């Protein structure tokens, strides 16, 4: 298991419904940001157009516990709990002031960008993941 990375996310009006409650799909967007920033934090910027692979969400198991609301400051975590040859599994949470609002397990697959078939994780990433922070 990797270290837990946490990203602060402020809830804006664009994230909410008419009642000021965060729209359910935006929790997944917040989690995507945390995964991206986690990888950037370990030195792996993965949105290079020159790469021959893509990362895709293969499975998302999310549980909503309490609603987030307009102007909340959220702590969105990302932690790799399993690494396969062509995949990563993240455990993610969203909290407000230590209160758990949502938790998820997100499976990410690495695929060849031309054929969309599974391919091995880039060695640059596996090397970074093997290096303790």
N, C-alpha and C positions, 0 to 999 in steps of 0.2 A: 504494500500500500504506500502511496505517496503522501507527502505532506498536504495539509489542507490549505488551499488558497481561498482568500475571501476578497470579494469586490463589493465596494459600497455603491448602491444604486438608489437614486432618488426617484420617487414616483411623481410623474408629471400628469397633467390633465389628459394628455394624449394616450396615456396608459390605462385610463379608467373608462368605465361606463357612465351613464347619466347619473348614477347614484354616488359616484366618486369611489367606486370599488374597482380594483385592478381587474381588467378583463382576463379571463383564465389563460388565454394563449400567451399573454405577455410574460407570465412566469417562465415559460419556455424560452422566450427571447432573453430574459434576464440571465437565465442559466447558460444560454449560448454565449453571451458576453463574458460570463465568468470563465467558461472553458477556454475561450479564445485568449483572454488575458492571462489565464494560468499558463498556457503554452508560451505566450509572449514573455511572461515573467521568467520562465526557465531558459529563454533564449531561442525559442522556436516560433518565428513568425511564419505562419503557414499559408498566407494568402498571396503567394507569389504566382503570377500568371505563367511563369516559365516551368513550373513543376509538372510532372506527368501523373500526379495522383490528386485525389480529392478526399476529403473526409465527409462522410454522410451519416446521418442519424439512422441507425438500423432499428432501434427500439427505444421507446420512452415510456417508463412506468412512473407516473407522477401521482402524488397524493396531496390534496389540498386540505389543510387543517383549519386555517383561519384566514380571513381576507386581509389583503394589504389595501391601503387607502391612499388617496391623494396626499401628496407631500410627505409620506412616510420615507424614512431613510432605512433602506434594507441592507442586510448583509447577505450576499449571495455567495455560497461556497462551491468549490469544485475540488474533488479528490479522486484520483485514479485508484480504483480498488481492484482492477484486474487488467492485465495486459496480455493480449494474444499476439500471434504472429502478424495478423492483419486487423487487429481491433483493440479498442480501449473501452473499458467500462468505468463510468464516472458515478460517484455518489454525490448528489448535490442537495443543498438545503437553501431555503430562504427564511431568514429570521428578521424580526423587528424587535430591538431592545432585548435580545435573548429569547424571545418567544418564537417557537417554530411555527411558521405559516405554511410551508410547503416542503416536501421532500421528494426526491426522484432518483431513479437509477436510469442512466442514459447510456446506451450502447452505441459506440461510434465505430464505423467500418472504414478502412482505407481502401479506396478503389482506384483502378486505372482510369484516368480521366477520359480516355478515348473510347474505351469499351465498357466502362462501368462495372467491371468484374473485380472481385477482391484481389488485392495485391499486398505485399509485405509493407509494414510500416517503414518509413524512411529510416535508414541507419542513423542519420543525424539526430532524429527524434529518439530512437532507442538508446543511443549513447547519452543523450541529455537526461533521459529518464533513469538511467543506471547511475548517474552521478549524484551523490547526496548533496542536498542544498546546504 
